[in-house]
């Protein structure tokens, strides 16, 4: 059973999305109507996070985790059918990792890599195709990524 704090976080996330929180990512477009397109977008985000967790410092993974979380939220708007529970599990795992980062002591690089691998295993269950080993942009390009939505 998921701890009460996780449920509150998930409920808050869903509530904010229901109020129409804006941003770049899943809020609009054809991916919302097609689970396989949405699944492929989520896979790309998670596989990219895993690559960053494996190749960059923990602080880079922490910054990327927020982006991934924002792009995944909104899953309840898509007709997910049998994949609904997988999205819930992904958000719960992201929430747990975000809580670790929010605590006074950041998780170790190994802990972040393990969480990234667990997220990737969950993403593998989603519909759609994505490169499991995406190339990472240079650090300068990565810092501009959030402005290009």
N, C-alpha and C positions, 0 to 999 in steps of 0.2 A: 504494500500500500504506500502511496506517495505521501510524504509528510505534509502537514497542514500548510507549511510555508510555501511549498512547491505549488500546492493547489491555489493558494492565494496569488502567487506570481502568475500562474497560468490564467486565472480568472481576470486579473488586472490586465494582462496582455490582451485577452480576448475582448474585454470591455473597451480598452483604448482603441482597438481596431474597429469595433462596432461604432464608435463615435466618429470614425472617419479620419483617423490619423493619417497624415499624408507623408509621402516620401517616395524615393525611387525604389523600385522593386516590384513586389507582387500585387500592388493595389489596382493595377489596370492592365488592359491588354488581353490578348487571346489566351495567354497561359492560364488565366483564371478559369476559363471555360473548359480546358482540356487537361485532365489529370496527368497525362504522359508528358505534356510540355511543361507543366508545373513541376512534376517530379524531376525532369531533366534539369531545370533551373536550380532546384534545391540540391541535386547531386553536384552540380558545378560549384555551388557555394561551399558545400561541405568538403568536397575534394580539394578545393583551393585552400580552405582552412587547414586541412590536414597537411598539405604541402608546406604551408607557412609554418605550422607547428613543428614540422620536421627540419626545416631549413633555416629558420630565422629565430631570433630571440623570443623569449616568452612574452615580452612587451608587445611585439608585433602580432603574436597570436591573440593577445588580449584585445588589441584594437580591432583585429579582423573579426573576432567573436561577436562584437557588437553589431558589425555590419551583417554578418550571417544571421544573427537573431532577428534583426529588423526585416530582412528579406524573406525569412521563413514565416514570420508571423502573418496571419491572414489565411492560413491553410483551411480554416473552417468555411471559407467562401467557395472553395473548390469542391466539386463532387468527387471525393476521394475514394469512395466505396471501401474496398478492403484495405486500403492503405492509411485510413484515418488513424488507427492506433500507432502506426509507425511515426507519423508526424507528431503525435502527442509525445511519444518516447524521445524523439529528437529534441523537441522543445524542453522537455524535462531535463535531459542531459545537458543541454546548453545552459539552462537555468542553474543547474547545480555547479557547472564550471564557472559561470558568472559570479555565483556566490563565493566561490573559492577566491576569485580575483578580488572581490569586494572586501574580503576579510583582510585583516592586517598583514598576513603573510601570504605572498603569492604562491601558487602551486609550482612545483618543480617542473623543469622541462620534460622530464619523463612522464609526470602525471598529465601534462597537457598533451603530450604525444599519445598516451594511452587513451585519453578521452577523445582525441581526434580520430584515432583508429576505431573506437567504438561507434562514433558518429558515422564514420565511413561505412562500417558494417550495416548500420541501420539504413543509410542512404542506398546501399546496394539493393535493398528490398523494394525501393520505389520504382515506379514505371519511368520510362524514358531512358535515353542514352546520354552519357557525359564522359569526357576524358578523365580517367581515374588518376592520371599523373599530369595535371595541367602545368604548363610553364608559368613561372612566376615573373612578373614584371620587375624592373629595377626598383629600388627603394623610392626614387623620385617619382616614378610613374605610379607606384602604389599609393603614395601620399595624395595624389590628385584623383584617385579613383572615386572617392566619395563625392567629388564635385561634378562628375560626369554623368549624372543620372538623367 
